[in-house]
Amino acid sequence: MTIDSPMDTDVQSEDDEPVARLREESTSEIIPQHLVDINDEVALVTNRDISWWRMIAYGVGHFYNDLCASMWFTYLMIYLQNVLNFSATLAGTLMLIGQVTDAICTPCIGIASDGSFIPYCLRRMGRRMSWHLIGVICVTVSFPFVFNNCLFCTTNTAEWLMFFWHVPFIVLFQFGWASVQVSHLALIPELSQSNHCRSSMSSLRFGSTVVANLTVFGVLTVMLRSTDQGGGISPQDITHFSMASLVIVGVGVFVTIIFYVVIREPSTGRRLSRLNSEHSTASGPFRMSWMSWLRTAQFYQIALLYTMSRLFINVSQVYFPFYITITQGFSKKFVAIFPLVSYVSSFAISTLLGVPVINKKLNQKAVYSVGCFAGFVTCACMMFSLRLDALFAVAALLGIAQSIILISSLSFTAELINENTESGAFVYGAMSFMDKLTNGVFYQVIQVLSPQGCGGTVTPMKCGQFYKTVMTSVPGSCLFVALIIVIFLMTQRIGYRARRHRHVLQEEENDGVIPGSDERTDGDEAIA
């Protein structure tokens, strides 16, 4: 037998009835039952709330972008230098222009998408899908011209004329690429509220990336092997790159149509995102605007982590062909074969991580640390002269590291957004802004430091040493910085912004303020 203290009694005055009724209504009507826990804090949905077919269809929505990105990052630099005979500085400048364009467009498109700034004729598609379609159109129009010689150009055409011919197509391509990337990433929290489903969609998205890269490498392997005489990439290979770009556009458009047929952006996404953000674990302003994100420390931590992850992946992808042909001395057919091996191993890992049962049991921070360790081993092995079989093993390990690091970094970003989907496109846009700008600057610095003559058919010994240094020091340094950030995040709960719902109610009870009166605070607005 126990005796209740006065504070524990169930006696309630008439003045307290409106507050009690408000508390009951705010819990039972506004907050969905599956989001209420015993601590009056709102947690993410843990069960699967999207079908497998829709998750797979979502995964192929970025396939077209991935096809183009594979050509852009893996072959653009060597194409400009060895096929079009651009100097290393001008080739790096074109890459920099593309990356800066992407960096500027990405956050702008994110803000426009969050604010539903879309053409009137596309409003029925939704704020995310409409920007996706705009991007696809721009990519389709511009990409074939990036990997083609300029019209009316001859062997005597000035280099600067060829340079300015490519600039507008690169700018238009990067605008379209950014539109597709931001809108597709922002669909993740719109389509699902489950953390595990979001991680699975990120894995399927990367799996689609792997398949796209395998497609590109397969096409170029067949084309380059048909004329391989033991040498490197040369101006005679321009036809192969031109045909490959046309194949990419055709396949990409076909797969994107499948994405549009299956995926429908939730028509109530705008209303639900507001509701979810009001009842998410966010503190301060329940609804996260872009200004709110800029005042969040964890936003900068995840942004730097994502930037270092992408820099590791992109630098090791861009300069891998140079490392294969110049540093290790293999023929041009291996320019497609070794990256193909990397992406086969990436596909295997991404498929494994994409299984919800496995994904649910994994700690993403620990998984990311494993990816960093695999990357460190890869960088260490590349410091030596490797035989053919050893380089196959290194390429496979590199693919495993890239897969783990990219999937985990995207999962961290989705966790950071939590249920604040009303500004999700801005978050992804800001992350990509830092990523693209940093990558562009690094590419230009590397190209400026490149020894003269590395783009020709005869390369000096110092070129081999230069690309060895690039493939080991730059990715290794990025992994080191990323690992330090992950160690700091070990003690943090990503995306957790403690809610003050109970505290606001208690203050209202003490002050006698009833929501609905003339004097309304921010907390009152959220409860009402």
C-alpha positions in Angstrom: 0.0 0.0 0.0 1.4 3.4 -1.0 0.4 6.9 0.0 0.3 9.5 -2.8 2.0 12.8 -2.2 0.1 16.0 -2.9 2.1 16.5 -6.1 1.0 13.1 -7.4 -2.7 13.5 -6.8 -5.0 13.6 -9.8 -6.9 16.6 -8.5 -7.3 19.3 -11.1 -8.8 22.8 -10.9 -11.1 24.2 -13.4 -8.4 26.7 -14.5 -6.1 23.7 -15.4 -8.7 22.0 -17.6 -8.0 24.0 -20.8 -4.3 23.2 -20.5 -4.9 19.5 -19.8 -7.3 19.3 -22.7 -4.8 21.1 -24.9 -2.1 18.6 -23.9 -4.4 15.7 -24.7 -5.5 17.1 -28.0 -2.0 18.0 -29.1 -0.9 14.4 -28.5 -3.8 12.5 -29.8 -4.8 14.6 -32.8 -1.7 16.4 -34.1 1.0 13.9 -33.4 0.5 10.6 -35.2 0.2 7.7 -32.8 3.3 5.9 -34.2 5.4 9.0 -33.5 4.6 9.3 -29.8 6.9 7.8 -27.2 6.8 7.7 -23.4 9.2 10.6 -23.1 6.9 12.9 -25.2 9.7 13.1 -27.8 9.0 12.3 -31.4 11.1 9.7 -33.1 11.5 8.6 -36.7 9.4 5.9 -38.1 11.3 2.6 -37.9 9.1 0.4 -40.1 9.3 0.3 -43.9 6.8 2.8 -45.3 7.7 2.5 -49.0 7.5 -0.5 -51.3 10.6 -2.2 -52.7 9.5 -1.4 -56.2 9.3 2.3 -55.5 12.7 2.2 -53.8 14.3 0.5 -56.8 12.6 3.0 -59.2 13.9 5.8 -57.0 17.4 4.3 -57.3 17.4 4.5 -61.1 16.3 8.2 -61.1 19.9 9.3 -60.9 21.1 6.7 -63.4 21.3 9.3 -66.3 23.4 11.7 -64.1 25.6 8.8 -63.1 26.3 7.9 -66.7 27.4 11.4 -67.5 29.3 11.8 -64.3 31.3 8.6 -65.0 32.4 10.1 -68.4 33.0 13.5 -66.8 35.1 12.5 -63.8 36.9 9.5 -65.3 37.7 10.6 -68.8 37.2 14.3 -69.3 40.7 15.3 -68.2 42.5 12.7 -70.2 40.2 13.4 -73.2 41.0 17.1 -73.1 44.7 16.6 -72.8 45.4 13.5 -74.9 42.6 13.7 -77.5 42.0 17.4 -78.0 45.6 18.3 -77.1 44.6 21.0 -74.6 47.4 22.1 -72.2 47.1 20.8 -68.6 46.2 24.3 -67.4 43.4 24.8 -69.9 42.0 21.3 -69.3 42.0 22.0 -65.6 40.3 25.4 -66.2 37.5 23.7 -68.1 37.0 21.3 -65.3 37.1 24.2 -62.8 34.4 26.1 -64.8 32.2 23.1 -64.7 32.7 22.5 -60.9 32.2 26.2 -60.0 29.0 26.3 -62.1 27.7 23.2 -60.4 28.7 24.6 -57.0 26.8 27.9 -57.6 23.7 26.3 -59.1 23.3 23.6 -56.5 22.3 25.7 -53.5 20.3 28.1 -55.7 18.3 25.2 -57.1 17.9 23.8 -53.6 16.4 27.0 -52.4 14.2 27.3 -55.5 13.0 23.7 -55.1 12.2 24.2 -51.4 10.3 27.4 -52.2 8.4 25.7 -55.1 9.8 28.2 -57.6 9.0 26.1 -60.7 7.4 26.9 -64.1 3.6 26.9 -64.1 3.4 24.1 -66.6 5.4 21.7 -64.4 3.6 22.4 -61.1 1.6 19.2 -61.2 4.8 17.2 -61.1 5.8 18.6 -57.7 8.6 20.8 -56.6 11.2 18.0 -56.8 10.2 16.1 -59.9 9.8 19.3 -61.9 13.4 20.4 -61.3 14.5 16.9 -62.1 12.8 17.1 -65.5 14.4 20.5 -66.2 17.8 19.1 -65.4 17.3 16.0 -67.7 16.4 18.3 -70.6 19.5 20.5 -70.1 21.8 17.4 -69.8 20.4 15.8 -72.9 20.9 19.0 -75.0 24.5 19.7 -73.9 26.3 16.5 -73.0 27.0 15.2 -76.5 28.8 18.5 -77.3 31.2 18.1 -74.3 32.8 15.0 -75.8 32.9 16.1 -79.4 35.2 18.4 -81.3 33.9 21.8 -82.1 32.0 22.3 -85.4 34.1 23.7 -88.2 37.3 23.1 -86.2 40.4 21.8 -87.9 43.8 20.7 -86.8 45.0 24.3 -87.2 42.2 25.8 -85.0 43.5 27.9 -82.2 43.3 26.3 -78.7 41.5 29.2 -77.2 38.7 29.0 -79.8 38.2 25.3 -78.9 38.2 26.3 -75.3 35.4 28.9 -75.6 33.4 26.5 -77.8 33.2 24.0 -74.9 32.5 26.5 -72.1 28.7 27.1 -72.8 28.0 23.4 -73.2 29.8 22.6 -70.0 28.0 25.4 -68.1 24.6 24.1 -69.4 25.5 20.5 -68.6 26.5 21.3 -65.0 23.3 23.3 -64.4 21.3 20.4 -65.6 23.4 17.9 -63.6 22.9 20.0 -60.4 19.2 20.2 -61.0 18.9 16.4 -61.2 21.2 15.7 -58.3 19.6 18.1 -55.8 16.0 17.2 -56.6 16.7 13.5 -56.6 18.5 13.7 -53.2 15.7 15.8 -51.7 13.2 13.1 -52.7 14.6 10.7 -50.1 13.1 12.3 -47.0 9.9 13.1 -49.0 9.3 9.5 -50.0 10.0 7.9 -46.7 10.1 8.8 -43.0 11.9 5.6 -42.0 15.6 5.9 -41.3 16.4 2.4 -42.6 14.4 2.9 -45.8 16.3 6.2 -46.4 19.6 4.3 -45.9 18.3 1.6 -48.3 17.4 4.1 -50.9 20.9 5.7 -50.6 22.4 2.3 -51.1 20.2 1.6 -54.1 21.0 5.0 -55.5 24.7 4.2 -55.2 24.0 0.8 -56.7 22.6 2.6 -59.7 25.7 4.7 -59.8 27.8 1.5 -59.9 25.7 0.0 -62.8 26.0 3.3 -64.7 29.8 3.3 -64.3 29.9 -0.4 -65.4 27.9 0.5 -68.5 30.3 3.4 -69.4 33.4 1.3 -68.8 32.0 -1.6 -70.7 31.2 0.5 -73.7 34.6 2.2 -73.7 36.4 -1.2 -73.1 34.9 -2.5 -76.3 35.6 0.6 -78.3 39.2 1.2 -77.1 40.1 -2.4 -77.3 39.2 -2.6 -81.0 42.0 -0.1 -81.8 44.5 -0.9 -79.0 48.0 -1.3 -80.3 49.7 -1.0 -76.9 49.8 2.8 -76.7 47.8 5.3 -74.7 44.9 7.6 -75.5 45.5 9.7 -78.6 43.6 12.1 -81.0 42.5 9.1 -83.1 40.2 8.0 -80.2 37.9 11.0 -80.6 35.3 8.9 -82.5 35.1 6.4 -79.5 34.4 9.2 -77.0 31.8 10.8 -79.3 30.0 7.5 -79.9 30.1 6.7 -76.1 28.5 10.1 -75.3 25.6 9.4 -77.7 25.1 5.9 -76.3 25.0 7.4 -72.8 22.3 9.9 -73.7 20.1 7.3 -75.3 20.3 4.8 -72.4 20.0 7.6 -69.8 16.8 9.0 -71.3 15.2 5.5 -71.6 15.9 4.7 -67.9 14.7 8.2 -66.8 11.4 7.6 -68.4 10.9 4.5 -66.3 11.7 6.6 -63.2 9.0 9.1 -64.2 6.4 6.4 -64.8 6.8 4.7 -61.4 7.7 7.6 -59.0 5.1 10.2 -58.0 6.1 12.9 -55.7 3.6 13.0 -52.7 1.1 15.7 -53.4 0.8 16.4 -49.7 4.6 16.5 -49.2 4.6 20.2 -48.4 1.9 19.9 -45.7 3.4 16.7 -44.2 6.9 18.1 -44.1 5.6 21.0 -42.1 3.8 18.7 -39.7 6.8 16.4 -39.4 9.2 19.3 -38.7 6.9 20.7 -36.0 6.9 17.4 -34.3 10.5 16.3 -35.1 13.3 16.3 -32.6 14.3 19.8 -33.6 14.9 22.4 -31.0 14.6 26.2 -31.2 12.6 26.9 -34.4 10.8 23.7 -35.0 10.7 24.5 -38.7 14.3 24.6 -40.1 14.8 27.3 -42.6 18.1 27.8 -44.4 19.1 30.4 -41.8 18.4 27.8 -39.1 20.8 25.3 -40.7 23.5 27.9 -40.9 23.3 28.3 -37.1 23.6 24.5 -36.5 27.1 23.3 -35.7 26.4 19.7 -36.8 25.5 21.1 -40.3 29.1 22.2 -40.8 30.5 18.9 -39.5 28.5 16.8 -41.9 29.2 19.2 -44.7 33.0 18.9 -44.2 32.7 15.1 -43.9 30.7 14.9 -47.1 33.1 17.2 -48.9 36.1 15.1 -47.9 34.3 11.9 -48.9 33.5 13.2 -52.3 37.0 14.6 -52.8 38.5 11.2 -52.0 36.2 9.5 -54.5 36.5 12.1 -57.3 40.3 12.6 -57.2 40.9 8.9 -57.1 38.5 8.5 -60.1 39.7 11.4 -62.2 43.5 10.6 -62.0 43.2 6.8 -62.0 43.5 6.6 -65.8 46.7 8.7 -65.7 48.0 6.5 -62.9 47.2 3.3 -64.9 48.8 4.5 -68.2 51.6 6.8 -67.1 52.7 5.6 -63.6 52.2 1.9 -64.1 52.7 1.8 -67.9 49.7 -0.3 -68.9 48.0 0.1 -72.3 44.9 2.2 -72.9 42.4 -0.8 -72.8 43.1 -1.0 -69.0 41.8 2.6 -68.7 38.4 1.1 -68.8 39.1 -2.4 -67.3 40.6 -1.3 -63.9 37.8 1.2 -63.2 35.4 -1.6 -64.2 36.9 -3.8 -61.5 36.5 -1.1 -59.0 32.8 -0.6 -59.7 32.1 -4.4 -59.7 33.4 -4.5 -56.1 31.5 -1.3 -55.3 28.3 -2.9 -56.6 28.7 -5.9 -54.4 29.2 -3.8 -51.3 26.4 -1.4 -52.1 24.0 -4.4 -52.7 25.0 -5.8 -49.3 24.5 -2.5 -47.5 21.2 -1.9 -49.3 19.5 -4.9 -47.7 17.3 -3.4 -44.9 17.9 -6.4 -42.5 21.7 -5.8 -42.7 21.5 -2.0 -42.8 19.4 -2.0 -39.7 22.1 -3.8 -37.7 25.0 -1.6 -38.8 26.4 1.4 -37.1 27.1 3.9 -39.9 29.9 5.6 -38.1 31.7 2.3 -37.6 31.0 1.3 -41.2 32.5 4.6 -42.4 35.6 4.0 -40.3 36.0 0.6 -42.0 35.8 2.4 -45.4 38.5 4.8 -44.3 40.8 1.9 -43.4 40.2 0.3 -46.8 41.1 3.6 -48.4 44.3 4.0 -46.4 45.4 0.5 -47.5 44.7 1.4 -51.1 46.7 4.6 -51.0 49.6 2.8 -49.3 49.6 0.1 -52.1 49.6 2.6 -54.9 53.0 4.0 -53.7 54.7 0.9 -55.2 55.2 -0.5 -58.7 52.4 -3.1 -59.1 52.1 -6.1 -61.3 48.9 -6.7 -63.2 47.3 -9.0 -60.6 48.2 -6.7 -57.7 46.7 -3.7 -59.5 43.5 -5.7 -60.0 43.3 -6.3 -56.2 44.0 -2.6 -55.5 41.3 -1.5 -57.9 38.8 -3.8 -56.2 39.8 -2.5 -52.7 39.5 1.1 -54.0 35.9 0.3 -55.2 35.0 -1.1 -51.8 36.3 2.0 -50.0 34.5 4.4 -52.4 31.2 2.5 -52.0 31.3 2.4 -48.2 32.3 6.1 -47.8 29.8 7.5 -50.2 26.8 5.5 -48.9 27.7 6.3 -45.3 28.2 10.0 -46.0 24.7 10.2 -47.7 23.2 8.4 -44.8 24.7 11.0 -42.4 23.2 13.8 -44.5 19.7 12.1 -44.4 20.0 11.6 -40.7 21.0 15.3 -40.3 17.8 16.4 -42.1 15.8 14.0 -39.9 12.1 15.1 -40.5 12.9 18.6 -41.6 12.1 17.9 -45.2 10.8 21.4 -45.9 14.5 22.5 -46.3 16.0 19.2 -47.3 17.0 20.5 -50.8 18.9 23.4 -49.3 20.9 21.0 -47.1 21.8 18.8 -50.0 22.5 21.8 -52.1 24.8 23.3 -49.5 26.7 20.0 -49.2 27.2 19.8 -52.9 28.2 23.5 -53.1 31.2 22.8 -50.8 31.9 19.5 -52.6 31.9 20.9 -56.1 33.8 24.1 -55.3 36.5 22.2 -53.4 36.9 19.6 -56.1 37.2 22.2 -58.8 39.9 24.1 -56.9 41.8 20.9 -56.2 41.7 19.8 -59.9 43.0 23.2 -61.0 45.8 23.2 -58.5 46.8 19.7 -59.5 46.8 20.6 -63.2 48.9 23.7 -62.6 51.4 21.6 -60.7 51.5 18.9 -63.4 54.8 18.6 -65.2 54.9 19.8 -68.8 54.6 17.1 -71.4 52.4 14.7 -69.4 49.5 15.0 -71.9 51.6 13.8 -74.9 52.3 10.3 -76.1 55.8 10.4 -74.7 55.8 11.2 -71.0 58.9 11.9 -68.8 59.6 9.9 -65.7 58.6 12.7 -63.4 55.0 12.5 -64.7 54.7 8.9 -63.4 55.9 10.0 -60.0 53.6 13.1 -60.0 50.4 11.0 -60.6 51.6 8.5 -58.0 51.8 11.3 -55.5 48.4 12.6 -56.5 46.7 9.2 -56.1 48.3 8.6 -52.7 48.6 11.9 -50.8 45.4 13.7 -51.8 42.9 10.9 -51.2 44.8 9.8 -48.1 44.7 13.3 -46.6 41.0 13.6 -47.3 40.4 10.3 -45.5 42.4 11.4 -42.5 40.3 14.6 -42.1 37.1 12.7 -42.6 38.1 10.1 -40.0 38.8 12.8 -37.4 35.3 14.2 -38.0 33.7 10.8 -37.5 35.6 10.3 -34.3 34.1 13.6 -33.0 30.6 12.5 -34.2 30.9 9.2 -32.2 29.6 10.9 -29.1 26.8 12.8 -30.9 23.4 11.7 -32.2 23.2 13.0 -35.8 20.1 14.9 -36.5 18.9 15.0 -32.9 17.7 18.5 -31.9 16.1 18.1 -28.5 12.5 19.3 -28.4 11.1 21.6 -25.7 7.5 20.6 -26.0 7.1 19.6 -22.3 9.0 22.7 -21.2 6.6 25.0 -23.1 3.6 23.3 -21.7 5.0 23.6 -18.2 5.7 27.4 -18.7 2.2 27.9 -19.9 0.7 26.2 -16.8 2.9 28.3 -14.5 2.2 31.6 -16.3 -1.5 30.9 -17.0 -1.0 31.5 -20.7 -3.4 29.5 -22.8 -2.6 29.1 -26.5 -5.1 31.0 -28.6 -4.8 34.2 -26.6 -3.6 37.4 -28.0 -0.1 37.0 -26.6 1.4 34.0 -28.5 4.9 32.9 -28.3 6.8 30.7 -30.8 6.1 27.7 -28.6 2.4 28.6 -28.5 2.3 28.7 -32.3 3.8 25.3 -32.6 1.4 23.8 -30.1 -1.6 25.5 -31.7 
